[in-house]
Amino acid sequence: MRNARVSPESRSAGRNSSRARSDDTQRPTQATQNGAWEGPLPLLTLQRLVGNQAVARLIGRRGSAGHILVQRMSNEAAAAVAEKHGVKKEDAQTNATQGLRWDPVKKEWAKPKTETVYDDFIGAYDKSNGKMKLTFAQYEAQREKKVATAADYTKPINIDDQGQLKALWGSSATFDKWATAQRIAKMFTDLKYAVTEPKESTESSSKTPPVLFDVLKHNHIAKFEIHPGGGIHKGPYIRLSTWKGMIKVINTKSNPPYDKLTENAVYADVAIDAPVTTGEPLLV
């Protein structure tokens, strides 16, 4: 019997079909309507067994938007984690279905605020080979503190934002040191940060001494100095003492202009054209 002829089109279709089947086993499908990523059964099975972070590290693949192409831990996966750490299958499934997650350190069920944190906790516990002493509640609290600390960096002033630094000065080339100090201090007290009472410096050799105040228990900003001008730097300035070092808001177009001398600082220049005049300070 002669072999049936196969047309070039059929061979091409066969190769494409084979390639499509191969691709289907290697990469996840598109995102579903609820935002979860679906993938081939082997990938999701592996994810349920060893956890999302482990799979993410294993495949090292991301979507066009930067998302890891795996789902977050499901209730089924959470039950498998609990069983792995000694919980009976029926108890594991019942509690996981209610959104509870097993804490292998404290050996009790917990209610995570986010699956991501629990997923990372289990990854850290397994990596320690069971030696980790931090309970899930402690781990979650530490993560929340880190997030809060990061947020503190930009409240009420992001010291890396030139626009926000310049806004401390105001819209005029002139400023009253007392009014400016009170305004900036209020920005912190409005967010429940304690500040010391703004006071005129008693150590300055300037005929127009600056007003100083401290910011207490802020992670990034410690002190403000508001100088109306007339000292060794000639022009007025607002100085911030921060964990990154000295930051100064200055005006190089003041009259006289600010003189940097040899200091090492980060500058935010408002560059407002106008002569600087100083009046009688306002009483606090």
Buried (B, 14 or more C-beta within 10 A) or exposed (E): EEEEEEEEEEEEEEEEEEEEEEEEEEBBEEBEEEEEBBBEEEBBEBBBEBBBBBBBEEBEEEEEEEEBBBBBBBBBBBBBBBBBBEBEEEBBBEBBEEEBBBBBBEEEBBEBEEBBBBBBBBBEBBEEEEEBEBBBBBBBEEBEEEEEEEEBBEBBBEBEEBEBBBBBBBEEBBBBBBBBBBBBBEBBEEEEBEBEEBEBEEEBEBEBBBBBBBBEEBBBBEBBBBBBBBBEBBBBBBBBBBEEEBBBBBBBBBBEBBEBEEEEEBBBBBEBEEEBEBEEBEEE
